[in-house]
Amino acid sequence: MHSIELSEKLYKHCVKRFRWKSRVKMHQGDSGVKLKDVLDTIKVRSLIFIDAHYCADDVTALGEVWIPVINEMKAIASHPIKKPRAYY
């Protein structure tokens, strides 16, 4: 499992929280940018849960855009594994 956290404070909290879980890989940065790097390591069809957004509080961080979903979807669409499934 990979998780991308823009807020350095939340990233450090998650690293500490999941330090005993070897399957959880934390990444710090803008998910609209970092997701492509994470996807480059994935070689099989995978479930991707997108939940990046800014909450206008003192905990979350604001990247270049409030909701990076367009950049995230572009990264997913450019991935070589092309048999997506939509779950509603």
C-alpha positions in Angstrom: 0.0 0.0 0.0 1.3 3.5 -0.9 0.0 6.7 0.6 1.0 10.2 -0.4 0.8 13.0 2.1 1.5 16.7 1.2 1.5 18.0 4.8 4.9 17.3 6.4 3.3 17.1 9.8 0.8 14.5 8.7 3.4 12.6 6.7 5.6 12.3 9.8 2.6 11.2 11.9 1.8 8.5 9.4 5.4 7.3 9.1 5.4 6.9 12.9 1.9 5.3 13.0 2.7 2.7 10.3 6.4 2.1 11.1 5.7 -1.5 12.0 3.7 -2.2 8.8 6.2 -3.1 6.1 3.5 -3.1 3.4 2.7 0.6 4.0 5.0 2.9 2.0 4.6 6.6 2.8 5.5 9.3 0.3 5.7 13.0 1.1 4.7 15.5 -1.5 2.0 16.7 -3.9 -0.1 13.6 -5.0 -0.7 15.3 -8.4 3.1 15.0 -8.9 4.1 12.0 -6.8 1.5 9.6 -7.9 3.3 9.1 -11.3 6.4 8.1 -9.4 4.5 5.6 -7.2 2.7 4.2 -10.3 6.0 3.6 -12.0 6.7 1.0 -9.3 3.4 -0.9 -9.8 3.5 -3.8 -12.3 0.1 -5.3 -11.7 -3.5 -4.1 -11.8 -4.2 -2.3 -8.6 -6.9 -0.5 -6.7 -6.2 3.2 -6.5 -8.1 5.3 -4.0 -7.9 9.0 -4.6 -8.8 11.3 -1.7 -6.5 14.3 -2.1 -8.0 17.7 -1.1 -7.3 20.8 0.9 -9.4 21.3 4.0 -8.5 25.0 4.8 -7.4 24.1 8.3 -4.1 24.2 10.1 -3.4 20.5 9.7 -3.6 19.9 5.9 -1.4 21.5 3.3 -2.3 23.3 0.1 -0.4 22.3 -3.0 -0.5 24.2 -6.3 -4.2 23.3 -6.6 -7.0 22.7 -4.1 -8.0 19.4 -5.6 -5.3 17.6 -7.6 -7.6 15.0 -9.0 -7.1 16.0 -12.7 -3.3 15.5 -12.4 -3.9 12.2 -10.5 -6.2 11.0 -13.2 -3.7 11.9 -15.9 -1.0 9.9 -14.1 -3.4 6.9 -13.8 -4.4 7.2 -17.5 -0.8 7.2 -18.6 0.1 4.0 -16.7 0.8 1.1 -19.1 -1.7 -1.2 -17.4 -4.8 -0.4 -19.4 -7.7 -2.5 -18.1 -9.3 -0.2 -15.5 -12.3 -1.1 -13.6 -14.7 1.4 -12.1 -16.3 0.6 -8.8 -19.4 2.6 -7.9 
